[in-house]
Amino acid sequence: EVPEHLFYSQDITYLNLRHNFMQLERPGGLDTLYKFSQLKGLNLSHNKLGLFPILLCEISTLTELNLSCNGFHDLPSQIGNLLNLQTLCLDGNFLTTLPEELGNLQQLSSLGISFNNFSQIPEVYEKLTMLDRVVMAGNCLEVLNLGVLNRMNHIKHVDLRMNHLKTMVIENLEGNKHITHVDLRDNRLTDLDLSSLCSLEQLHCGRNQLRELTLSGFSLRTLYASSNRLTAVNVYPVPSLLTFLDLSRNLLECVPDWACEAKKIEVLDVSYNLLTEVPVRILSSLSLRKLMLGHNHVQNLPTLVEHIPLEVLDLQHNALTRLPDTLFSKALNLRYLNASANSLESLPSACTGEESLSMLQLLYLTNNLLTDQCIPVLVGHLHLRILHLANNQLQTFPASKLNKLEQLEELNLSGNKLKTIPTTIANCKRLHTLVAHSNNISIFPEILQLPQIQFVDLSCNDLTEILIPEALPATLQDLDLTGNTNLVLEHKTLDIFSHITTLKIDQKPLPTTDSTVTSTFWSHGLAEMAGQRNKLCVSALAMDSFAEGVGAVYGMFDGDRNEELPRLLQCTMADVLLEEVQQSTNDTVFMANTFLVSHRKLGMAGQKLGSSALLCYIRPDTADPASSFSLTVANVGTCQAVLCRGGKPVPLSKVFSLEQDPEEAQRVKDQKAIITEVPEDLKEFQTTDIPVHHCNFRAVLGCLCSASVLGSYAGPAPRWRRT
């Protein structure tokens, strides 16, 4: 109920009562709101009213009324009495029709009916001429009738995301000159012909089942058509105003001709298709700034003759053996290049003469066939901030060459055959991340003198000792020295590293009376795949001995762009699990409570930032504790677990997302959630419990490309951990 003293304030013009339990017939209830004689705005969303309060229709001064998420199945005809109403929000109810009297509201300029149960666009829209948008995301439309929209010449924007659209109906050949924006994402369309919409400027049609798409190019400026099954995209005439084109994740075998002729195109994404070549007209475009060609079958690129304005070029996961010789001399604005996962044996020169004009800042060349001969070429890129050369065939990195890369902030040399890191790395004063695991490095590099160093991974090398300066940099957060079998650290050294957030070293076996028994029953290793994750934002938990027994706990935490939460979870989640295991023997209960308690412990940091999280708990099986074990997996977000059995992967966890999981999308809609944008961060907690045996157990923990939440947000990541 509304507090009584508010009724004495005659100047109240806006009343926000959302998320309450307002009722009708009681003091201060809904039937008394008419007393606010100056009331213009009223928000009663999320009150579980069930029935529309007819008395609200007597508040003739209202210009804004929000009744979202109240369980309404219909509206009274009296709503037509609110002649001053300009904004009406009815999202998240169970409406199937709108009363004809709603057409009396000639001042209505905003009507929200998303996430209801409409099966067609209400006819009353024809009378509401002040409206310029049909916003009906999350309803039950199965047919897109363009004829209905043609009769509404005041409508410019149409939002029909997350309906059940399968087909389209055109009543006549008359063109539509008023609709400029259409959003049809997350439907079930297989073919789409919107060529009659000759004023169409922007189309979203991603995540359907489209095989063919036909559009008018007269006014087209942006087209989003990713995640379909497109083999043909037809646009006529050539879209002279087109600036953004996303055709990624389809079945295209070539770039459409009309796209090559678009003179204003700035961004083109055709990644994850079946392309075998790149037209010279695309790479030589004088307008293109960003070109995404990753995950195709491209074997070579055309030679560049003229200077181009390209700034971002993504070529990862193709079949390239070389890059154009003139790439760096003609693309002088290039700042980002990803050519990872190809078969490159050499790199083109960065110089046209004695001086390099390269502006390249981010260079990813992981998983190629590059040798030491590429190093002299790299130093021509004096502005490099991030350099990834992991999983190549490097044996040396000359000191004189590394000395010139003074702007480096992140360097990844993992998976090569390096024996040393040059002492000139000390000149890279901005370096904060060095990843050089899985080499043959025997001498500890001079990196602990760097003023900004934060993350150092020298695991799986041949280190025998560590050179420690008089004072460690205060910025150092993570030092990984695992897998250096001959490395012995004295207690004095460990004390020096005591301030580091994460110090990873091998646990030496404790002496036992029985030489056949080791101190830990489980063991873990590490593998890393090509990717662009910020290692500072990914933390792993590995406890080979847990709860004073033969159990083990492994976890993965990905904060996307934040470092704080993954580290907090890494340090605290095992302790929380230990407490919860003592409280309950039910795996679903103790795992769920572990995540909930951990979420609560994150406090405000969790609310603002968030993190993906995965936890795997191995313990003796209750039915046969002597020889069998049970593995329980729980996750939120994009971190996943995969079990390897007999050489075959067995997924243990699932990424819940609206675009990947129809059941999850329907569950969210059934709960009447209002989704303003198709998110990737609506995930559900999941536990999986399966029996495992020590002799044949191998699992892979990692992060995938999506988003998610322990807290509120996280993001993409191709990184793997093996346990």
Buried (B, 14 or more C-beta within 10 A) or exposed (E): BBEEEEBEEEEBEEBEBBEBEBBEEEEBBBBBBBBBEEBBBBBBBBBEBEEBBBBBBEBEBBBBBBBBBBEBBBBBBBBBBBEBBBBBBBBBBEBBBBBEBBBBBEBBBBBBBBBBBBEBBBBBBBBBBEBBBBBBBBBBBEBBBBEBBBEBEEBBBBBBBBBEBBEBEBEEEEEBBBBBBBBBBBBBBEEBBBBBBBBBBBBBBBBBBBBBBBBBBBBBBBBBBBBBEBBBBEBEEBBEBBBBBBBBBBEBBBBBEBBBBBEBBBBBBBBBBBBBBBBBBBBBBEBBBBBBBBBBEBBBBBEBEEBBBBBBBBBBBBEBBBBBEBBBBBBBEBBBBBBBBBEBBBBBBBBEEEEBEBBBBBBBBBBBBBBBEBBEBBBBBBBBBBBBBBBBBBEBBEBEBBBBBBBBBBBBBBBBBBBBBBEBBBBBEBBBBBBBBBBEBBBBBBBBBBEBBBBBBBBBBBBEBBEEEEEBBEEBBBBBBBBBEEBEBEEEEEEBBEEBBBBBBBEEEEEEEEEEEEEBBBEBEBBBBBBBBBBBBBBBBBBBBBBEEBBBBBBBBBBBEBBBBBBBBBEBBBEBBBEBBEEEEEBBEBBBBBBBBBBEBBEEBBEBBBBBBBBBBBBBBEEEEEEBBBBBBBBBBBBBBBBBBEEEEEEBBBBBBBBBBEEBBEBBBEEBBBBEEBBBBBBBBBBBBEEBEEEEBEBBBBBBEBBBBBBBBBBBBBBBBBB
